[in-house]
Amino acid sequence: MNLADRIKDLANKHGITIAELERKTGISNGQISKWNVRSPKTENLEKVANYFHVSLDYLIGNTSSNKTADLDDDDVIFTYQGKPLSDEDKALIKRLMNGKD
């Protein structure tokens, strides 16, 4: 499945048209349909990924999973240097990401 088809599939699953997606994300009218022949701007890909809550890797076909990981996700093991992160490490990362030391 190519990029434009993957986006069309996501739009259909969310009950919106490509034109609505472009309006909601601020992408110029008709741009997404051109992505089969022309590379999109990274910022536009990010807008689409954020809108659908999927990863950029999923959009461009590097992975077949459209799920993103969250530090609170019990089904995902986060590691550093091959060792799983402790709950304390995850809490520290969350505080740092939220701007709290």
Secondary structure, DSSP 8 states (H G I E B T S, - for coil): --HHHHHHHHHHHTT--HHHHHHHHT--TTHHHHTTTS---HHHHHHHHHHHT--HHHHHTS-S------TT-TT---EETTEE--HHHHHHHHHHHTT--
